[in-house]
Amino acid sequence: MFKPDGVYAAMMTPFDQQGNINEKTIGAMVEFFIEKGVNGIFPVSNVGEFIHIPEEQKRRFVDVVIARAGGRVKITPGISSPNPRQSIEFGKYCLQAGADAVVVSAPYYFKYPPEMVESFLKSVATNLDLPVILYNIPLFANEISTDLLRNLLEIDNIVGIKESSGSQANLLNVLNLAAGLRRDFRVMVGWEEMFLSALTAGASGCMVASGGILPELMTGIARHFQAGELQQAARLQGLVARATEQMKKLFFPYGYKLGMQARGFDLGPFRIDLPPAYQLQLAGQQELIEATLRAVLEEAQA
């Protein structure tokens, strides 16, 4: 069964002036990711503002990415939703479309007891005939705790987790749990600043926005780590942290959107209205992000 590893680009969503997905830009982004050596692409993602994409547009997004990738990299669309039925329906579509796996978080917005979170995720996984990657992102959704994960590991087609708590301790707890119960289970870190430390601890890869914004640096970290060149890997990890520090000065995910635009991709209009005063601040921040990305890319090549 498919096992996620390496560098996955958590893909941002380009929109046109009518608010629809921009298929031409999506295709160009997919080519960019593949040319830079990523191992997989995660469309309909959190950083990709999936909550702003209508259901029919999500399906079209998946179709475009899979067609353009043409089997060259793994495609793992996000199917997170507030209820399991919606996730299952979209997951079945992704299976028919040719996805390699799907990514699903615990339900978001309302806070539920662990028993309901477990029931939600079990329902999604057991009703889909393709690999499922869990997504632990307690900042935006109910937490997938290690106690809850222990029970979910009993389900064979749950093959991995994107661990996005931002906690090194929690990452280690998840890795220890997987090592004791299911050595085939893969742990992908969801914070790019933690990539090298996660690899050192035993993670199989990352699934992050910088996998798309700075794929050269993220794949470089993996390559140097695998070659035992830890000093070189640490150098690139520091450059990634410099870039994300700048992008995180804007509210999520718009700093990352500006980072992707700095790489030459027009992501279109914002999906929420911005007050005029903030638009001025945004323009200044865009210049800083562009300058930072230029600097880190140049330094990486030096």
Backbone as a ProteinNet text record, in pm:
[ID]
protein_1_A
[PRIMARY]
MFKPDGVYAAMMTPFDQQGNINEKTIGAMVEFFIEKGVNGIFPVSNVGEFIHIPEEQKRRFVDVVIARAGGRVKITPGISSPNPRQSIEFGKYCLQAGADAVVVSAPYYFKYPPEMVESFLKSVATNLDLPVILYNIPLFANEISTDLLRNLLEIDNIVGIKESSGSQANLLNVLNLAAGLRRDFRVMVGWEEMFLSALTAGASGCMVASGGILPELMTGIARHFQAGELQQAARLQGLVARATEQMKKLFFPYGYKLGMQARGFDLGPFRIDLPPAYQLQLAGQQELIEATLRAVLEEAQA
[TERTIARY]
84.4	0	87.6	37.8	108.6	150.5	276	327.5	387.5	340.1	393.5	533.1	622	753.9	812.9	917	980.2	913.9	925.2	874.3	745.1	638.8	509.8	479.2	434.6	394.4	248.1	224.6	87.7	50.7	-38.8	-59.2	-157.2	-117.6	-208.3	-299.8	-407.7	-509	-510.7	-483.6	-497.6	-642.9	-692.5	-829.9	-830.1	-932.4	-946.4	-1034.8	-1062.7	-1137.4	-1282.3	-1332.8	-1468.7	-1475.2	-1359.6	-1356.7	-1346.7	-1328	-1311	-1162.2	-1132.8	-993.9	-936.3	-810.2	-742.7	-666.6	-724.2	-668.7	-532.7	-514	-386	-273.4	-298.4	-196.5	-175.6	-280.6	-266.3	-170.6	-189.9	-102.2	42.3	63	199.6	262.9	185.4	237.7	277.5	194.9	227.1	359.2	377.8	503.6	622.4	605.1	710.3	749.3	650	678.6	757.2	711.7	775.4	917.1	936.3	1070	1167.6	1117.1	1202.2	1222.2	1160.5	1192.2	1106.7	986.5	901.7	856.2	817	771	619.8	549.7	404.8	343	213.9	139.6	10.1	-18.3	-135.9	-228.1	-316.9	-412.5	-533.7	-614.8	-732.2	-684.8	-584.1	-518	-565.9	-519.5	-551.1	-491.8	-361.3	-297.9	-353.8	-417.5	-482.7	-625.1	-664.2	-796.1	-911.7	-905.7	-1009.7	-1148.8	-1155.8	-1288.2	-1351.6	-1273	-1325.4	-1354.2	-1337.1	-1354.3	-1486.1	-1578.7	-1702.7	-1673.3	-1764.2	-1741	-1710.7	-1784	-1759.5	-1623	-1577.3	-1445.4	-1334.5	-1359.1	-1261.7	-1239.1	-1346	-1334.1	-1257.6	-1286.8	-1215.4	-1067.9	-1039.3	-901.9	-825.6	-886	-823	-800.2	-898.8	-885.4	-768.1	-757.5	-653	-515	-498.9	-369.2	-328.1	-420.4	-387.6	-352.7	-430.3	-403.7	-268.9	-237.8	-112.4	8.5	-6.8	104.4	133.3	29.6	47.9	124.6	106.4	171.1	316	366.5	508.4	535.7	437.3	448.4	316.6	318.3	197.9	105.9	-23.9	-123	-214.8	-221.1	-298.6	-390.6	-508.8	-598	-650.6	-682.3	-746.8	-897	-955.8	-1100.5	-1163.6	-1095.7	-1147.7	-1280.6	-1367.7	-1498.9	-1554.5	-1665.1	-1724	-1799.2	-1827.8	-1901.9	-1844.4	-1853.2	-1789.4	-1850.9	-1979.2	-2044.8	-1985.9	-1961.4	-1903.7	-1761.8	-1683.7	-1547.2	-1547.4	-1637.5	-1644.6	-1681.8	-1780.6	-1824.2	-1710.6	-1639	-1528.2	-1413.8	-1390.3	-1285.6	-1311.2	-1435.8	-1469.8	-1446.5	-1473.9	-1446.1	-1296.3	-1217.1	-1071	-1018.1	-1075.9	-1036.1	-1062.2	-1181	-1215.5	-1128.8	-1088	-1007.2	-862.9	-821.4	-685.5	-590	-640.8	-554.3	-484.9	-366.4	-290.2	-335.5	-384.1	-434	-512.5	-574.9	-642.5	-595.2	-609.8	-568.6	-692.9	-712.2	-830.9	-795.7	-844	-827.9	-947.6	-937.8	-1055.1	-1154	-1279.8	-1376.9	-1334.4	-1369.5	-1328.5	-1448.3	-1421.3	-1512.1	-1567.9	-1655.7	-1707.3	-1606.9	-1598.4	-1514.4	-1595.2	-1539.7	-1607.5	-1525.7	-1589.8	-1514.8	-1436.2	-1329.4	-1245.2	-1321.3	-1424	-1499.9	-1565.5	-1613	-1676.3	-1572.1	-1455.9	-1348.4	-1304.2	-1288	-1247.6	-1352.6	-1479.6	-1587.1	-1587.7	-1568	-1562	-1453.3	-1331.8	-1218.5	-1229.3	-1279.7	-1299.8	-1403.9	-1509.4	-1614.2	-1558.9	-1478.2	-1420.2	-1328.4	-1236.7	-1137.2	-1200	-1292.7	-1350.1	-1446.6	-1488.6	-1579.2	-1507	-1373	-1295.3	-1200	-1190.5	-1103.6	-973	-913.6	-781.4	-710.9	-580.1	-506.1	-550.8	-549.7	-590.3	-473	-442.9	-342	-415.8	-399.6	-460.9	-387	-455.9	-398.5	-427.4	-324.8	-341.8	-302.8	-401.9	-376.7	-464.7	-426.7	-512	-536.4	-458.4	-483.3	-617.1	-659.1	-778.9	-885.6	-852	-947.3	-931.2	-1023.2	-1009.5	-879	-820	-690	-703	-605.1	-590.8	-482	-522.3	-426.7	-361	-252.3	-185.8	-276	-356.5	-450.3	-551.1	-600.4	-695.4	-626.8	-504	-429.7	-403.7	-380.6	-355.4	-469.8	-592.3	-707.2	-719.4	-687.7	-700.9	-597.7	-485.3	-383.4	-429.7	-541.7	-598	-657.4	-677.8	-739.3	-628.6	-626.7	-513.5	-491.8	-600.2	-580.1	-549.1	-540	-481.8	-331.2	-262.9	-122.1	-22.7	-72.1	21.7	-50.4	29.1	-27.3	58.6	-6.6	59.8	51	163.1	166.2	197.2	93.2	106.1	74.9	105.3	85	191.2	308.1	418.9	498.4	465.3	532	628.5	757.3	854.7	823.4	776.1	741.5	628.3	525.9	414.2	457.6	545.5	598.2	669.6	751.3	824.5	728.4	623.6	524.7	455.6	424	360.1	455.7	581.1	681.1	700.2	705.1	720.4	600.2	481.9	360.3	360.2	394.6	397.3	502.5	618.7	725.5	683.9	600.9	558.7	442.3	358	236.2	234.2	288.4	283.1	402.5	503.3	625.6	605.4	494.6	467.1	398.5	361	289	386.8	353.9	443.3	401.2	501.2	477.8	540.9	457.1	501.1	484.1	588.5	577.1	510.7	428.8	356.2	411.6	525	591.1	726.8	746.4	871.2	993.7	976.2	1089.1	1138.8	1056.1	1090.6	1136.3	1152.5	1175.7	1301.5	1413.3	1537.7	1531.9	1481.1	1471.8	1375.5	1270.5	1175.6	1240.9	1317.9	1389	1486.8	1556.5	1652.1	1582.4	1459.4	1383.9	1318.9	1311.7	1254.8	1133.6	1095.8	984	1020.3	917.8	941.8	945.2	903.7	904.3	825.8	786.2	708.8	599.8	496.2	384	352	416.5	419.1	406.3	366.8	355.2	488.9	597.7	729.6	777.3	710.8	738.9	703	611.9	576	642.8	662	721.2	872.7	933.9	1080.1	1115.6	1067.7	1092.7	1240.2	1321.2	1465.1	1528.8	1487.1	1544.4	1492.3	1363.9	1306.5	1360.1	1366.5	1423.1	1572.1	1638.1	1780	1804.5	1719	1731.7	1722.7	1623.4	1606.5	1726.8	1773.6	1886.9	2013.7	2043.6	2162.8	2149.6	2029.8	2010	2035.5	1979.1	1996.9	2142.7	2220.7	2363	2450.4	2388.6	2464.4	2533.1	2491.7	2553	2470	2478.8	2390.2	2419.1	2543.3	2575	2510.9	2517.7	2455.7	2303.2	2246.4	2102.1	2059.2	2138	2104.9	2112.4	2204.3	2217.1	2090.5	2042.6	1919.9	1799	1798.2	1687.1	1679.8	1794.6	1797.3	1744.1	1775.4	1725.2	1573.7	1521.3	1375.8	1310.2	1368.7	1312.2	1314.2	1418.3	1422.6	1306.4	1278.8	1170.6	1033.7	1010.8	878.8	854.1	960.4	943.7	883.3	928.6	876.5	733.7	706.2	572.1	469.4	511.3	418.5	384.7	442.7	408.3	271.9	219.4	82.9	-8	-138.1	-231.4	-234.9	-252.2	-252.5	-377	-363.9	-242	-183.3	-217.4	-187.2	-39	37.8	182.3	240.4	189	234.3	188.9	69.3	22.1	116.6	158.6	251.6	386.7	423.7	546.7	537.2	423.3	405.3	401.6	340.9	338.7	479.3	563	701.2	779.6	731.4	794.8	740.4	653.5	607.7	469.5	388.5	255.9	149.6	60	-47.8	-160.3	-181.1	-284.7	-419.9	-425	-553.1	-597.3	-721.6	-771.7	-785.7	-778.2	-801.1	-946.6	-970.5	-1105.7	-1186.9	-1123.9	-1198.7	-1163.3	-1253	-1229.2	-1127.5	-1035.5	-933.9	-958.9	-955.7	-973.6	-857.8	-882	-778.6	-648.3	-656.6	-534.8	-450.4	-517.8	-443.4	-384.4	-449.7	-396.4	-260.9	-244.4	-115.2	-8.8	-45.6	47.6	85.2	-13.4	8.7	110.2	99.4	191.9	334.7	352.3	486	539.1	452.3	495.1	530.8	460	491.5	634	673.5	810.6	912.5	883.6	975.7	984.6	871.7	871.1	950.1	926.6	999.5	1149.7	1190.5	1333.1	1392	1316.3	1364.9	1381.6	1284.9	1294.5	1410.7	1429.8	1544.5	1675.2	1682.4	1806.1	1834.5	1732.4	1758.2	1789.9	1726.3	1754.6	1896.4	1936.1	2073.6	2175.7	2147.2	2240	2247.2	2135.3	2134.2	2224.2	2234.8	2316.2	2463.4	2492.7	2632	2724.5
-120.2	0	124.8	228.7	356.1	407.8	454.7	513.9	650.5	758.2	891.7	911.6	966.7	1004.4	1111.6	1178.5	1284.2	1419.3	1505.3	1642.1	1655.4	1694.7	1719.5	1869.3	1922.3	2062.2	2074.6	2140.1	2177.5	2294.3	2269.9	2359.7	2471.8	2592.9	2706	2709.8	2782.5	2782.8	2916.6	2916.3	3039.9	3058.9	3182.2	3214	3317.2	3309.1	3412.1	3525	3624	3741.3	3709.3	3597	3556	3467.1	3440	3356.5	3208.6	3170.5	3030.1	2994	2866.4	2824.8	2858.9	2898.3	2935.4	2813.1	2743.3	2615.5	2631.3	2738.3	2760	2775.2	2853.6	2872.5	2744.7	2670	2541.5	2451.4	2443.3	2360.3	2405.6	2538.2	2590.8	2561.2	2568.6	2538.1	2391.7	2304.4	2160.8	2134	2193.4	2175.6	2227.9	2341.8	2400.7	2305.9	2252.6	2160.8	2038.9	1982.3	1859.9	1888.6	1998.8	2035.9	2055.2	2100.1	2124.8	1999.8	1889.2	1761.7	1717.1	1774.1	1727.9	1584.3	1517.5	1379.4	1368.2	1473.1	1468	1606.2	1612.6	1739.3	1718	1814.1	1810.1	1925.6	1906.4	2011.4	2010.4	2116.4	2133.6	2127.2	2205.8	2202	2314.9	2309.8	2414.6	2547.8	2548.2	2670.8	2712.7	2618.8	2647.5	2698.1	2731.7	2793.2	2706.6	2578.8	2490	2531.7	2603.1	2645.7	2748.4	2809	2908.2	2848.8	2718.1	2655.9	2578.3	2610.9	2533.3	2387.7	2300	2156.1	2117.1	2171.5	2133.8	2182.7	2296.5	2349.2	2263.8	2210.1	2119.6	1998.3	1945.4	1827.6	1862	1976.5	2017.8	2040.7	2096.6	2118.8	1985.8	1885	1753	1698.4	1711.9	1662.4	1728.2	1859.9	1934.5	1893.9	1883.1	1847.7	1707.2	1612.6	1474.3	1463.3	1530.9	1525.2	1586.9	1700.1	1767.7	1691.1	1632.8	1556.3	1431.2	1371.6	1256.1	1140.2	1118.4	1006.4	1029.5	1149.5	1175.9	1191.3	1236.1	1246.1	1198.7	1175.1	1132.4	1252.3	1228.6	1333.1	1288.9	1372.5	1338	1454.5	1464.6	1577.8	1578.6	1698.2	1711.7	1693.3	1620.9	1597.2	1638.4	1725.8	1767.2	1840.1	1820	1885.1	1879.4	1949.6	1944.6	1815.3	1735	1610.9	1497.2	1373.1	1261.4	1230.2	1250.7	1217.1	1297	1424.9	1510	1464.5	1430.2	1382.3	1250.5	1161.5	1031.1	1050	1134	1157.2	1213.1	1311.9	1370.7	1270.7	1191.9	1090.5	988.6	948.2	852.4	915.2	1043.2	1110.8	1110.6	1139.7	1142	1004.7	899.1	763.2	741.5	777.3	760.4	848	964.5	1056.6	1010.1	918.1	865.6	913.2	967.5	1012	891.8	915.9	809.8	788.2	892.4	888.2	1015.4	1026.1	1149.6	1190	1319.4	1375.4	1427.9	1389.3	1433.8	1472.9	1590.1	1634	1587	1602.3	1587	1697.7	1685.5	1790.5	1924	2031.6	2164.6	2250.6	2365.1	2468.1	2431.5	2330.1	2291.1	2202.1	2217.2	2131	2008.4	1890.2	1765.4	1683.7	1595.7	1504.9	1404.3	1346.9	1255	1139.7	1091	978.9	1014.6	1137.2	1180	1203.4	1255.8	1274.4	1139.2	1042.7	908.2	846.9	861.1	806.1	869.8	1001.5	1073.2	1013.7	1004.1	959.7	812.5	730.6	589.2	573.6	652.4	645.3	681.1	787.7	828.7	719.7	671.2	574.5	442.4	392.4	260.5	264.2	381.7	391.7	430.6	432.5	465.6	351.4	322	214.3	269	362.5	414.5	458.7	476	514.4	649.8	660.9	782.7	832.3	960.9	1027.2	1119	1096	1182.9	1317	1418.6	1553.3	1611.9	1615.8	1671.9	1818.8	1906.7	2050.6	2116.2	2102.3	2150	2300	2376.9	2520	2548.8	2461.5	2487.2	2378.7	2262.2	2152	2078.5	1988	1907.2	1828	1809.1	1742.1	1591.5	1535.4	1390.6	1355.4	1326.4	1298.2	1162.3	1138.3	1007.8	895.8	922.1	819.2	785.1	886.4	864.5	794.3	838.3	778.5	630.8	592.9	451.6	363.4	407.5	330.4	336	451	465.1	381.2	350.6	269.5	126.9	88.3	-44.6	-53.1	60.1	62.6	60.4	-43.5	-68.3	41.8	100.5	198.8	338.7	355	476.8	455.7	520.5	487.8	589.9	705.8	806.3	922.9	1016.8	1136.7	1257.2	1367.1	1496.5	1560.2	1566.4	1612.6	1761.9	1842.7	1987.7	2057.2	1991.7	2057.2	2162.9	2150.5	2240.5	2205.6	2094	2050.7	1937	1957.7	1851	1733.5	1763.4	1656	1571	1636.6	1560.1	1477.7	1535	1461.3	1335	1347.3	1231.4	1127.7	1173.4	1079.8	1002.1	1070.3	1003.5	902.9	941.9	851	727.9	748.8	636.2	543.3	601.6	520.8	435.8	498.7	425.4	314.9	341.8	241.3	120.5	143.7	33.6	-46.2	17	-49.6	-83.1	7.4	-14	50.7	-28.9	25.5	71.3	29.2	74.1	210	262	389.1	503.8	600.3	710.2	839.4	913.4	1041	1151.5	1242.9	1358.4	1483	1562.2	1682.9	1793.8	1875.8	1982.2	2121.1	2132.4	2261.5	2255.7	2340.3	2335.1	2365.7	2447.5	2480.9	2359.1	2256.1	2135.9	2021	2045	1934.5	1854.2	1921.3	1848.8	1775.6	1841.4	1773.8	1656.1	1668.8	1558.2	1440.1	1467.8	1360	1289.9	1368	1311.5	1220.5	1256.4	1177.2	1054	1048.4	930.6	955.3	1081.9	1111.2	1074.3	1049.3	1006	1122.4	1242.4	1355.3	1471.2	1561.3	1679.7	1704.4	1773.9	1812.3	1956	2051.5	2189.8	2289	2412.2	2517.2	2546.3	2543.3	2571.3	2461.4	2346.9	2245.5	2294.6	2394.5	2456.3	2589.3	2667.1	2800.1	2791.4	2704.3	2686.7	2539.4	2478.7	2335	2300.1	2393.3	2365.1	2345.9	2429.3	2421.5	2300	2273.2	2159.9	2026.7	2011.6	1886.9	1879.8	1995.8	1998.4	1949.5	1988.9	1939.9	1787.5	1733.2	1587.6	1519.8	1575.3	1515.2	1514.4	1627.2	1633.8	1542.3	1535.1	1446.6	1301.7	1259.9	1121.2	1089.2	1190.2	1170.2	1183.9	1211.6	1228.7	1363.6	1458.2	1591.6	1686.6	1668.2	1738.8	1887.9	1926.5	2069.2	2142.9	2081	2142.9	2146.6	2037.8	2033.7	2141.5	2159.1	2259.4	2400.4	2421.8	2553.7	2587.2	2491	2514.3	2528.3	2450.2	2461.1	2601.2	2659.1	2795.3	2896.1	2876.1	2966.4	2956.5	2835.6	2817.9	2891.8	2881.4	2949	3100.2	3153.6	3297.5	3340	3259.2	3292.5	3281.5	3173.5	3155.3	3257.1	3299.8	3404.3	3529.4	3563.8	3681.6	3659.4	3542	3514.4	3506.8	3466	3451.4	3584.1	3692.3	3822.8	3870.4	3804.8	3830.7	3719.6	3747	3646	3526.9	3409.6	3285.2	3277.7	3234.3	3190.3	3294.8	3423.5	3521.4	3553	3539.3	3554.9	3449.8	3327.8	3220.2	3243.8	3299.7	3332.9	3432.4	3532.3	3630.4	3565.6	3466.1	3392.9	3318.7	3256.8	3185.7	3284.3	3401.1	3503	3554.8	3558.9	3602	3504.7	3381.9	3285.1	3294.3	3391.4	3416.9	3366.7	3331.8	3278	3374.2	3416.3	3507.1	3424.6	3442.7	3366.1	3436.2	3552	3618.7	3697.2	3742.3	3829.1	3753.2	3828.2	3769.3	3725	3623.3	3568.9	3640.2	3731.3	3813.6	3959.3	4048.6	4191.2	4244.3	4325.1	4385.1	4534.7	4590.1	4735.3	4809.5	4931.4	5006.6	5020.8	5045.8	5063.9	4936.8	4822.2	4696.5	4666.3	4709.9	4688.7	4757.2	4874.4	4943.8	4864.2	4810.7	4729.5	4603.9	4548.1	4426.8	4451.2	4565.1	4596.6	4606.1	4667.9	4675.6	4540.6	4456.8	4323.4	4237.9	4255.3	4179.8	4209.1	4336.3	4371.2	4303.3	4296.7	4232.2	4081.9	4019.8	3876.1	3846.1	3926.5	3906.4	3920.7	4022.4	4043.7	3927.9	3880.4	3770.1	3642.7	3612.2	3490.4	3499.4	3615.4	3632.6	3607.5	3662.9	3650.2	3505.3	3434.1	3297.2	3204.4	3227.2	3145.1	3171.4	3296.4	3329.4	3270.2	3278.8	3226.2	3073.7	3010.1	2863.7	2817	2898.5	2861.2	2898.4	2979.4	3026.5	2914.2
0	0	0	-58.7	-68.1	69.1	77	200.2	167.1	230.3	199.6	256.6	174.9	223.2	132	179.9	102.2	124.6	25	34	-46.2	21.6	-42.9	-37.7	-148.1	-153.8	-112.1	1.8	37.9	-52.6	-146.1	-258.6	-227.1	-258	-249.3	-372.3	-360.2	-464.9	-538.4	-668.3	-746.5	-789.3	-771.4	-808.7	-921	-1005.7	-1108.5	-1056.1	-1140.6	-1096.7	-1060.2	-1106.2	-1074.3	-949.8	-891	-771.1	-798.3	-924.4	-958.8	-954.8	-946.2	-951.1	-1088.4	-1089	-1213.9	-1263.8	-1360.9	-1405	-1472.7	-1545.3	-1612.2	-1509.6	-1406.6	-1303.5	-1224	-1199	-1130.2	-1207.5	-1338.4	-1420.4	-1414.8	-1418.2	-1411.4	-1276.5	-1169.5	-1036.5	-1025.1	-1077.9	-1074.3	-1146	-1262.8	-1336.5	-1256	-1192	-1109.6	-995.9	-926	-815.4	-864.3	-974.9	-1024.9	-1072.7	-1142.6	-1189.7	-1074.5	-961.1	-844.8	-758.8	-798.2	-735	-618.6	-601.7	-491.4	-516.2	-408.7	-418.1	-428.9	-386	-389.5	-380.8	-412	-409.5	-331.4	-243.7	-156.9	-195.1	-295.7	-332.1	-239.5	-248.4	-161.4	-15.7	13.1	143.1	234.2	357.3	453.1	408.9	377.6	330.1	194.3	124.9	-1.8	12.3	135.9	160.9	110.9	141	90.2	136.6	249.5	297.5	205.2	116.1	22.6	-116	-131.5	-262.7	-265.5	-355.9	-367	-400.9	-365	-380.7	-525.2	-620	-759.3	-806.4	-750.1	-785.6	-723	-604.4	-543.1	-634.6	-687.2	-773.8	-901.4	-956	-1076.4	-1046.2	-931.1	-886.7	-885.4	-825.2	-819.9	-961	-1047.3	-1184.7	-1257.3	-1242.3	-1312.2	-1261.2	-1130.6	-1073.6	-1115.5	-1107.3	-1142.9	-1291.1	-1375.3	-1519.6	-1552.9	-1491.4	-1523.8	-1469	-1352.3	-1294.7	-1376.2	-1430.5	-1518.4	-1454.9	-1326.7	-1260.5	-1222.2	-1244.1	-1214	-1065.3	-989.1	-843.9	-783.6	-653.5	-584	-559.2	-568.9	-546.7	-432.2	-327	-208.2	-171.6	-231.8	-205.9	-62.3	-14	114.9	102.7	197.9	196.1	329.5	403.3	533.8	518.9	616.2	616.4	758.4	784.5	918.8	948	845.1	869.6	786.2	836.3	766.3	631.2	615	488.7	372.7	396.8	292.8	259.6	361.1	337.7	261.4	296.8	228.7	81.7	56	-81.7	-166.5	-111.7	-186.7	-198.9	-95.4	-102.1	-210.9	-226.5	-332.4	-470.1	-482.2	-609.1	-636.7	-534.4	-551.6	-593.3	-538.5	-577.8	-726.1	-773.2	-913.8	-1003.6	-952	-1031.4	-1044.8	-958	-967	-860.1	-749.9	-640.9	-577.4	-524.2	-457.9	-314.1	-251.8	-114.2	-90.9	26.1	64.6	203.5	232.3	361.2	432.3	558	629.9	773.1	813.1	951.4	1032.9	1163.5	1248.1	1212.7	1252.9	1221.3	1280.6	1211.5	1255.2	1293.7	1348.1	1397.1	1535	1546.7	1677.3	1749.7	1881.5	1963.1	2006.3	1979.5	2013.1	2112.9	2187.5	2274.7	2189.9	2246	2168.1	2104.2	2172.2	2117.1	1983.7	1971.5	1846.8	1737.7	1775.6	1678.1	1623.4	1712.1	1669	1577.4	1613.5	1530.7	1392.5	1386.7	1259.3	1170.4	1222	1140.8	1102.8	1193.6	1160.7	1050.1	1057.2	955.3	818.4	811.4	683.5	629.4	712.5	665.5	623.4	701.6	671.6	554.3	513.6	398.5	270.1	273.1	153.7	118.8	-10.7	-57.9	-113.8	-42.1	-79.4	47.9	42.9	162.8	217.8	348.9	418.3	503.2	490.3	572.9	669.1	797.6	897.4	902.1	950	954.1	1091.6	1175.4	1309	1307.9	1315	1313.6	1420.2	1546.9	1657.3	1657	1582.4	1572.9	1505.2	1412.2	1333.2	1344.3	1396.7	1402.9	1536	1563.6	1684.4	1679.5	1794.2	1801.5	1780.8	1710.4	1703.7	1805.6	1926.6	2033.6	2011.8	2084.3	2070.7	2121	2223.2	2270.4	2162.3	2094.8	1985.4	1868	1837.5	1726.2	1749.6	1874.4	1905.2	1854.3	1871.9	1823.9	1672.2	1612.8	1468	1392.5	1455.6	1389.4	1363.3	1420.5	1393.6	1253.1	1188.7	1056	950.9	869.9	779.8	677.5	624.3	517.5	569.8	701.8	757.8	758.2	665.3	638.1	692.2	736.1	783.3	848.3	897.2	958.6	923.1	895.5	884.4	1022	1093	1231	1232.8	1254.5	1245	1376.8	1487.8	1616.6	1641.4	1576.1	1600.1	1723.8	1786.8	1909.2	1879.8	1909.7	1892.7	1984.6	2105.1	2199	2144.3	2088.2	2032.7	1912.6	1829.6	1715.6	1762.5	1866.3	1918.3	1975.9	2042.2	2096.5	1985.2	1876.3	1762.2	1699.1	1681.7	1625.7	1714.8	1844.8	1937.2	1931.3	1923.1	1914.7	1788.6	1676.3	1548.9	1551.9	1609	1614.9	1696.9	1797.9	1882.3	1828.7	1746.9	1701.6	1552.9	1470.4	1325	1257.8	1231.2	1172.7	1028.2	965.9	829.7	826.9	942	949.8	933.3	847.7	816.3	888	934.6	1001.9	918.3	871	791.9	877.9	890.9	971.5	890.5	958.1	889.6	914.2	983.8	1006.1	938.6	838.3	761.9	847.3	952.3	1039	1117.6	1126.8	1202.4	1112.9	984	891.7	926.6	943.5	970.2	1103.6	1206.1	1335.7	1328.7	1247.2	1231.5	1160.1	1054.5	985.6	1080	1160.4	1255.1	1355.4	1391.7	1488.8	1427.5	1292.7	1228.7	1141.8	1121.1	1031.8	888	807.1	669	571.1	614.6	522.4	576.9	487.3	526.3	423.6	467.6	381.8	419.1	349	396	279.8	313.4	212.4	147.1	223.7	167	73.2	76.1	-24.2	-163.2	-169	-295.8	-317.7	-209.2	-222.2	-238.8	-160.6	-162.6	-181.8	-288.5	-306.1	-317.2	-372.1	-384.6	-247.9	-152.1	-18.5	56.7	45.7	119	66.4	-65.6	-119.6	-91.9	-84.5	-50.3	91	185.3	322.9	324.9	254.6	250.6	186.2	78.3	6.6	91.8	155.4	240.2	361.7	418	532.8	494.4	381.7	338	307.9	267.9	238.4	363.4	477	599.7	610.6	527.7	525.8	613.4	742.9	834.9	841.6	826.1	830.8	713.8	595.4	478.7	493.3	547.6	569	668.3	775.8	877.5	820.2	730.8	667.6	588.7	510.6	434.1	526.5	635.5	729.3	789.4	817.4	869.2	769.5	642.2	538.8	525.7	535.8	530.5	646.4	764.5	881.5	864.7	801.5	774.4	685.3	584.8	491.7	557.5	631.5	692.9	803.1	872.2	973.6	911.3	791.9	724.3	677.2	621.2	570.7	682.8	800.5	912.4	979	932	987.5	938.6	837	791.2	841.7	847.2	894.4	797.8	855.6	778.7	690.7	564	496.4	401.3	421.4	318.1	303.9	410.5	395	303.5	315.5	227.5	83.5	67.4	-67.8	-134.4	-57.6	-113.3	-143.1	-64.6	-93.4	-225.6	-252.3	-378.8	-494.8	-472.1	-577	-605.4	-501.5	-521	-608.2	-620.7	-709.6	-852.1	-876.9	-1013	-1047.3	-947.7	-973.6	-920.6	-1008.3	-970.1	-908.2	-778.7	-710.6	-712.1	-776.3	-794.5	-672.5	-673.6	-565.5	-434	-325.3	-194	-183	-101.2	-88.9	17.6	93.5	187.8	160.2	196.5	173.5	274.7	226.3	311.8	323.9	444.8	460	394.7	345.2	273.4	351.4	480.7	559.9	559.7	563.6	565.6	428	323.7	189.8	173.3	234.1	228.1	302.7	416.8	494.4	416.4	347.4	269.4	158.2	92.3	-16.5	35.5	150.4	208.4	248.8	302.1	343.9	223.5	112.2	-7.9	-54.6	-47.4	-86.7	3.2	132.5	226	201	172.4	144.3	16.9	-86	-211.5	-190.1	-114.8	-89	-7.7	89.4	172.9	91.2	6.9	-74.4	-173.1	-233	-323.5	-248.1	-126.8	-49.1	-10	36.8	82.3	-35.5	-149.6	-267.4	-317.3	-318.7	-359.7	-263	-134.5	-35	-43	-75.2	-87.8	-200.9	-304.8	-420.8	-404.6	-303.8	-285.7	-237.6
[MASK]
++++++++++++++++++++++++++++++++++++++++++++++++++++++++++++++++++++++++++++++++++++++++++++++++++++++++++++++++++++++++++++++++++++++++++++++++++++++++++++++++++++++++++++++++++++++++++++++++++++++++++++++++++++++++++++++++++++++++++++++++++++++++++++++++++++++++++++++++++++++++++++++++++++++++++++++

